[in-house]
């Protein structure tokens, strides 16, 4: 019998109206044999799990469940059963786009000074990440259960077979997982991580070594049989709470917090961009920021300057404006007033675009959109540990999902074969500024921390699917997604070429970039315009994955900076 999620009664909100701008025609009837379904994700084993579900007649969200269950096993440094996610879902029959919010929540007992030490000062960041205080109630499984109950065709219990098989029988250690296990992240040195990734001879696993995780297999079997209740109640929930309450710096996550967790479903936040409609989740995701940057760029001629000095100059300045506003105003709208409508108001976007001059401004303060209150400068420091997947099924339904445990291996604490998240360190450690103005993203009991995740789906004027894309990367997600969207929609590049473009993250006074991927001419030209590119990022590199529609059928892209693929069944 098909599993019915306990959240199935959650009603979908009305879909936001589409843009009326003309869209270049895309063939309704691709040639025979053209790809009509596809999976793009960060690991080939996870992609194959999704393809098996599609071959069995599953929908995009059915396949997304299988992909996530497998990624949690073979890419545990990035996402997993103990983490959270945002999913943007396109229903081809109704042409509605729904945003599913599986972001973790803080314990009810959490206070704005959750990450303060006994000395009355904010904790050391590493100590906070490794502490029990960093873990929120996980939401990815519950969110997928809600989405699958509304858009799935197969039985929930039949979506975990590949993850269970790999965990039981073993799988070759992927290069990135092995590198993270031997890496410098403090989570790799925790007792749980060391025990999991150390071979009998006392050495760490190497790429290609067989890894078995029978505890993970047992967990996914239980989730397959019972749904999210298996994770949020009972034996596994008790283990989560016990691990969180262990020292040092124990947390206050309770069984009641886990049992009370509910994902959210609402109409996606959609805005026109040139001939398209771009849809993302709303706050507290990074979606509003990406849409704001696109709205600013619509007032420029970036489309006329593909991969050129002028094009990257405009991209960088719109990015700076985007980050300035996002860092000041975006947070959980259930707890603070978030001026999303003001940030995306056409007049405000035009006003912000006028700030882009012939040379960079020395500083870029946040604007004052309609509905903005008094907010303190944000001091949130997001870190790496995220992944993105896209699935299109034979009916044209689309799942674009960004999913995470926050840092590499989350908090470094494991239960029942999976790592717990450290998502609560995405809150601002300082709840207010010196004058007492509150930070929008301050900690509060039951609150969801701000996120940069912004899984996007692009439609045409008739609300037909055009493309889907997203990336991991901490705060750099916003720039990575923006780059891919500009590359596809403005510079008319195939999705793979858009993904391959060099990364540039511009915020405040810094311009972090993949300097070696920019041509000497571009680097010199940008420097002449007042932009000095510097190597390095404040978070992990990109892991962009996307799928687009072409007259020849679907075409996918996978970020060469990771080890993923895009494949048709």
Secondary structure by P-SEA (a helix, b strand, c coil): cccccccccccccccccccccccccccccccccccccccccccaaaaaaaaaaaaacccaaaaaaaaaaaaaacccccccccccbbbbbbcccccbbbbbbcbbbcccccccccccccccccccaaaaaacccccccccaaaaaaaaaacccccccccccaaaaaaaaacccccaaaaaaaaccccccccaaaaaaaccccccccccccbbbbaaaaaaaaaaaacccccccccaaaaaaaaaaacccccccccaaaaaabbbbbccccccccccbbbbbbccccaaaaaaaaaaaacccccccccccaaaaaaaaaaaaaaaaaaaccccccccccccccccccaaaaaaaaaacccccccccccccccccccccccccccccccbbbbbbcccbbbbbbbbccccccccccccccbbbbcccccccccccccccccccccccccccccccccbbbbbccccccccccccccccaaaaaaaaaaaacccccccaaaaaacbbbbbcccccccccccccaaaaaaaaaaccccccccccccccccccccccccbbbbbbcccccccccc
